Amino acid sequence: MAMVERVFSGVQPTGNLHLGNYLGAFVNFVKLQETHNCIYCVVDMHAITQGVDVWGGPAELTRCTREVTAAFIASGVDPKKHIVFNQSQVTGHAELAWIFNCVARMGWLNRMTQFKDKAGKDREAASVGLYDYPVLMAADILVYRATHVPVGEDQKQHLELSRDIAQKFNNDFADSIRGHGFNDGLFFPLPEPVITGPATRVMSLRDGTKKMSKSDSSDNSRINLTDDAETIAAKIRKAKTDPEPLPSEEKGLEGRPEADNLVGIYAGLSGLSKAQVLAEFGGGQFSNFKNALVELCVTKLAPIASEMKRLVANPDHVDSILIDGAERAEAIATETMKAAKDIVGFIRKR
Ligand code: TYM
């Protein structure tokens, strides 16, 4: 098995896909398709790590899994040239996660800020799955021996953990890895985060210091991928700003989180840099800039929303995409798992 450059990323099917998901992840998913073999996964096993009241129960999980699949495709992911599937169909994810549970260290997981945020004050009541979430994430990536992982800024710490796990596995089993023909001693690659573009951390429209998030109780804090033109316009017009006009240079955005966020969103959607956006709008009033932002958002997002609607209206078609993708994903994962089991010393069917 030669080490090939391969892209893997995942998105949770837990309701309300938003502009942060689109700019932080989907836009890069689509770009990387031109240069890499890509695997994009709807991580339904990650989705059930919080209470059932949070993820909404079986029917909601199924609905959201189809919706995220539709969002991938509507954003430009090509499920024929690349692979789109849902995680639970490929058993290698859970199998490798177990091996990694025995490689990762409690101290490493104790540092994960997302667990602390999600578990809140009552950590004793959090599920074991929520605590173990980043280990499953490492398995998602490494069961395909993926080398590049496009994500938003918030996933950076998890990606560092994936690298630590890959490295410790390679060290712990170094002799066995060489003994099984991996002469460079590198069975797992150290996956690189791809966190690029002007909008790697899109912030809430109501508070520029808080991340735009699916779980924010205020719907006005985010633009959902399913919002219609009127809703998008209303949310952007209500978005928090400050009384100053827009600066002409990027430096002028320092200490102005709301202005910085809106300029970043415009840049992300238009493919311009923040500097270019400010060259056009700097010195002007927010109201003019907001009008232009509404127009841009609607132009970019309305076709995605309508394509998502069309796709989810045909669940059998969406399911057939996921089943086809899972078959191709499984072929890759099975090869990794055979080698990983041999390296660990597990006896297996031949
Ligand atoms: P999830 O489902 O929370 O988010 C999906 C992707 O959207 C990005 N994102 C954002 N980017 C910019 N600004 C924001 N406000 C914003 N909110 C979300 C996320 O960074 C992510 O790229 N743990 C992952 C799912 C996962 C995964 C993986 C990712 C499971 N296994 C393996 C990569 C590789 C998550 O919860 O993403």
Boltz pocket constraint, residues with backbone or C-beta under 6 A from the ligand:
constraints:
  - pocket:
      binder: B
      contacts: [[A, 8], [A, 9], [A, 10], [A, 11], [A, 12], [A, 13], [A, 20], [A, 21], [A, 22], [A, 23], [A, 24], [A, 25], [A, 43], [A, 46], [A, 136], [A, 137], [A, 138], [A, 140], [A, 141], [A, 149], [A, 150], [A, 151], [A, 152], [A, 153], [A, 154], [A, 155], [A, 158], [A, 199], [A, 200], [A, 201], [A, 202], [A, 203], [A, 211], [A, 212], [A, 213]]
      max_distance: 6.0
